[in-house]
Amino acid sequence: MAFQFPRRKRNQDGTYGPTSRNHYYRPAPYHARTSLKRSSKTRWCLRESEEFYVFRIADEPWWECALNQCLFSIVDFGNILLGEDGERLAAFPVPRNANDYWHGYPI
């Protein structure tokens, strides 16, 4: 059976969430699968709600690297492609300000 991402709707303010840690995720348009590839930014091959799921599985158990100040995530033991260039790992930098939303990208 193929992996199925849970469905989630975007909040009215453009965010997803909260997670069990009360964090909200806002997709970055320049990392979206629909963005034009004009920069060196990696792009998701997932839908926005699927990005939120990838964030949630990094955030809720708090899979953090203190050195990089990021959360990291991998889906289904690395069997799921996350990025358009074959990335299977995602990074979510810890927001600089407490009021900022989380965002992330495939690496």
C-alpha positions in Angstrom: 0.0 0.0 0.0 1.3 3.4 -0.9 2.0 6.0 1.7 -0.9 8.5 2.2 -0.4 11.9 3.7 -3.2 13.1 6.0 -5.4 15.8 4.6 -5.2 19.2 6.3 -6.8 22.6 5.4 -5.0 25.9 5.4 -6.1 28.3 8.2 -7.6 31.7 7.1 -4.3 33.4 7.7 -2.4 31.1 5.3 -0.9 28.9 8.0 -1.3 25.3 8.9 -1.6 24.0 12.4 -1.2 24.1 15.2 0.9 21.1 16.0 0.8 19.5 19.5 3.6 22.0 20.5 1.3 24.9 19.3 3.5 25.8 16.4 2.2 27.0 13.0 3.7 26.3 9.6 3.5 28.8 6.7 4.7 27.5 3.4 7.4 29.7 1.7 6.3 30.4 -1.9 9.8 30.2 -3.3 10.1 26.6 -2.1 6.7 25.6 -3.5 6.4 23.0 -6.2 4.5 25.5 -8.3 7.2 28.3 -8.1 9.3 29.2 -11.0 12.8 27.8 -10.7 14.8 31.0 -10.9 17.0 30.6 -7.8 19.1 28.1 -6.1 16.2 27.4 -3.6 15.1 23.8 -3.4 11.5 23.1 -4.1 9.0 20.6 -2.6 7.4 18.0 -4.8 4.5 17.9 -2.2 1.3 19.9 -1.7 1.3 22.5 1.0 -0.7 20.3 3.4 1.8 17.5 2.9 4.6 20.0 3.7 2.8 20.6 7.0 2.7 16.9 7.8 6.5 16.7 7.2 6.9 19.6 9.5 4.6 18.1 12.1 6.6 14.8 12.3 9.8 16.9 13.0 8.1 19.3 15.4 6.1 17.1 17.7 8.9 14.8 18.8 11.3 17.8 18.5 13.9 16.3 16.2 16.3 19.2 16.5 19.9 19.8 15.6 21.1 22.5 18.0 24.2 23.1 15.9 22.2 23.9 12.8 19.2 25.4 14.8 16.8 23.3 12.6 14.3 20.6 13.0 14.8 17.7 10.5 12.2 15.4 9.1 12.1 12.2 7.0 8.9 10.4 5.9 8.4 6.7 5.9 12.0 5.8 6.6 13.1 7.8 3.6 10.9 6.1 1.1 9.0 9.3 0.2 10.6 11.9 -2.1 10.1 15.3 -0.6 11.9 17.5 -3.2 11.9 17.8 -6.9 15.6 16.9 -7.1 15.2 13.7 -5.2 15.6 15.0 -1.6 14.3 12.7 1.1 15.1 14.9 4.1 13.6 18.3 5.1 14.9 21.1 7.3 12.9 23.6 9.3 15.0 26.4 10.7 14.0 27.6 14.1 12.3 31.0 13.7 14.4 33.9 14.8 11.5 35.6 16.5 8.9 33.9 18.7 6.1 35.4 16.7 7.4 34.1 13.3 5.8 31.1 11.7 7.9 28.0 10.8 8.7 27.2 7.2 10.9 24.5 5.7 12.4 23.0 2.6 13.8 19.8 1.2 17.5 19.1 1.5 
